[in-house]
């Protein structure tokens, strides 16, 4: 159990059989009446965000989330297979469970998988990865005065906007959170 007075950003609690993460919190002590905690909660499974108010000192069950480092070993049909780096157990995940993270997932990549009651909640990719450019148009010198960008397809099949000087075969660093180009490697 965790008290609403102990809420901080990132704390996970259980409400109505699902896991919620505290995104924002504000302790309010009005001049008249009792104190309360105003929060913004994000459902870890669905991603929906709600605002909820708790009485000060109200106890909530804290969600115990287990984080395991796993390696993406191979893809079998539509399933993505991950191997636990300590126990060598395998877990298969569907594209629906991974969401848009499949855009940057490549074989051999280590990811963090969050489990709650032996159910997969979320897959955390590294914040940046190095990918090879497999297809892009050649940049023509003098096309723009301030520098521009062009689309490029990387080895995972995802399109990333890159500067004009990037060519096929180069390795680039990409931010996995928003798919933006970070630099050359």
N, C-alpha and C positions, 0 to 999 in steps of 0.2 A: 504494500500500500504506500502511496505517496500523497503527501498533503498538497493542496492547491497552493499553499504558501511556498512550496519548494519547486514550483514550475519554473523551468528555464527553457530557452530555445533548444530544440532537439530531444527533449524528454518525451518518451513514448508512454501512452496510457491506453487502457482498454475501456471502451465504452460500447455497450450493446453487442459484445462479441466480435468487435473489430478493433484494429490497432490504429491509434491516432497519434500524430507527432505534433508537439507544440511548436508553432511557427513564430507567433508573437504572444507576449503576455504583458499585462499591466495590472499592478496592485493598486486598488483604488480605496482610499479611506475617506468617505464623504464626511462632512461636518455633522450630519445627522444620520443615524442608522449605523448598521454594521458594515465592516469592510468586505470587499469582494475582489475577485480576480477575473478580469476580462481577458479572454484568450482567443487566438485564431488557431484552429486545429486543422491539420491536413490528414485525410485518410490515407494510410500508407498503401493499401491495396488498390483503391480506385482513383486516388489523386484528388478527390473533391475536397474543397476547403469550406469550413463553417466557422462562424463566430459563436462562442459559448461563454456564459458567465457562471462562475463557481463561487460559492460562499468561501470566505477566508477560513482556512483550516479544514475544509471538506476533504475527506480521504477518497482517493480513487485507486483502483488496482493498477499497478505499473506493469507494462508489458515487458516481458523478458525476451529480448531479441538477441539471437545468437548470430554472430558474423563469422563466416567461414571463407577462407581463401581457397578458391577453386580455379581449375584451369580448363578452358574450353578445348576439349580434345578432338571432337569431330562432330559432323552433322549427319544424322541418320534419318533420311526422309525429310519430314518437316521438324523433327525434334533436334534440339541442340543439346549435346551431351557434355557435361562438366564433371571433372574428377576432383575429389577432395585431395588436397596436397599432403594431408597427414594420414588419413585413414584409407585412401585410395578407393573410396566408395564413389559410385557414379550416380549422377542425378540428371534426368532428362527434363528439359524445359521446352515449352511450346513457344512459337513466335508471339502469341498473345501475352504470355507471362513476361517475355523480354521487352515487348513494345518496340519503340524506335531504337533501342540499344543495338539491335541487329545490324544497323547501318555501319557500325564501327567494330563489330565483333569478328576477330579472325582467329584461326586455329593456333593454339599454343598460348593465347592471351590469358593472363591471370586476372580474375575479377573477384570482388567480394560479393557473396550472396548472403542476404539476411534471411534468417529462418525464425518463425514464430510458431510454436507448437508443432514442429516438424513440417510446417508448410512454408513454401518459398514466398517471401513478401516482396523482395526487391533485389535487383541485380545492380551493383555499383561498378561501372567501368572506371579505369584510370582517367584522370581529368584530361590528359593529353596522350596521344599515341602517334607513332611514326608510321606513315603509310606511303606506298609507292604509287606514283602517278602512272596510270596505264593508258589514259587517253586524254588528249587535249589538243586544241588548235594551236598552231604556232603563233606566237605574239609578233606583230609587225612593229618595227621601230617607228616611232613618230605617230602612232595611232591616237595618242592622247597627250595632253599637255601636263596633266597633274598625276599621271600614273593611273592605271585602271585595273580591272580584274576580268577574268574569263573563267568559264566553267571547266572543271577537270574531273575526270572519273578516276577514283583511286582503286586499289586492289580489292576492296570489299564490295565494289560496285556502286558506291555512294558518290554523288556529285558534290564537289566542294569548290567554292569560288577562290581562285588563286590569282596572284599578280601575273602580269603579262610575260615576265621573264621565265616562268616555270615551264619546263618541257617534259616530254614523256621519259620515264625511267628515273626521274629525280625522286628523292625521299623528302616528304614534307611532314611537319608536325601539325596535327589537327586537334582542336579542342572538342572533346566528345560531348560536352554539355550543349553546345549550340552549332557544332559543325563548322566552326570558323577556322581559317588558315592562321597558324601561329608563326610559321617560319620554315626555313629549309634545314635539313639535317645533313 
